[in-house]
Amino acid sequence: MTEPASDEEFLTPLQRIYLEKSQATLRSDADVQRRTQREVRGFLGLIIFSMLALTPLVAVIWIGLLYADTPGAAAIPPVTRTVTTAFLAVFAVSSAFVGWRLAYRRVRSSVTIAIGFIAVTGVAPILIALALGTDMTAAGWSLFWSSVWILYLLLSRRVKAVYSPDHQATGEIFE
């Protein structure tokens, strides 16, 4: 008993060449899509930019405003000003470190560190507002946006592709 003939046996040489090229293109397109998925772009790029540059810049501006020659800044007690400055400095350095980890260390622990940092920055304003008895609206928004970013880091296909164990750290933000 003979095996049934495959469809390729009935192809002309020109049809075979076309079939081989189309299969190579499909493999090539899949490779491009896989490589593109591992690039830092979109929301992941936004998180990295925010942590690496934007948050430290805003912290430095706030520190500058604490020491500005204005009636509001003059009303702040020196101890409060010193503690707030130290907190903002630690916050800025921590944010820059987490952003650097996400940008340059393509390992899963970078995402874990980022999730921990975002969780702390989401919960800390609520605890401060409760301790001071102030309005919870801003603290609630902080918790909301922290939750959104944590869910993104946990569920995003891009994050999983960029920080997967089989993806080697290249030391470059963009490949």
Buried (B, 14 or more C-beta within 10 A) or exposed (E): EEEEEEEEEEEEEEEEEEEEEEEEEEEEEEEEEEEEBBBBEEBBBBBBBBBBEEBBEBBEEBBEEBEEEEEEEEEBEEEEBEEBBEBBBEBBEBBBBBBBBBBBBBBBEBBEBBBEBBBEBBBBBBEEBEEEEEEBEEBEEBBEEBEEBBEBBEEBEBBBBBBBEEBEEEEEBEE
